[in-house]
Amino acid sequence: MKNEMVFILSFYNEKVSQMIVNKYGVEPLSALRKFLFSETYRMLTDVELEMWDFSPFGIFDMWEAEQITGDPRNSLYLRRGIILNVWKMLLRILTGLLRKKERD
């Protein structure tokens, strides 16, 4: 797993730091440093969070939310996922209630 993690992290390091360069016009090394010393990166390296299936755009959105609000968890990317899961859960509950009502 360690070799895979190194490969995965190098992919995100390249993609996210390039997004930082493109959007904010900072030097590539500075962009990489900003990303590597962020809470977002710490979360990305936490194996228990399993964030390696997030798109680089999602990780960048988390990093940007962290820069603006101080917390990567304020990312719209994450909140959309939470909202979508809540809607799916509510839909399952309502479907179950409708089926129960039809049987009664």
C-alpha positions, 0 to 999 in steps of 0.5 A: 500500500505504501508504494501505491500511496506514494504514486497517488500522492504524487499525482495529486501533488502535481495536479493540485499544485498546477491548479493553484499556479493556474488560478493564483499565479504563484510559482510552482514550488510555492504552490506545491509548498502551500498544498503540502503544508495544508490541512487538506493534504494532511487529510489526503494522506490519512488512509482512514479517510480514503480520499484517493478516489476524489477528483483533483478538482475536489481536492483543489476545492477543499484546499481553496475552501481551507484558504478562505474559511480555514477548514477544508470541510467547508468545501462545496465539493464535500457539501454537495456529496453530503446533500446528495446522500441526504436526498437519497436517504430521504427518497428511500424513506419516502418510497418506503412510506408510500409502499407501506401506505399502498399495502395498508 
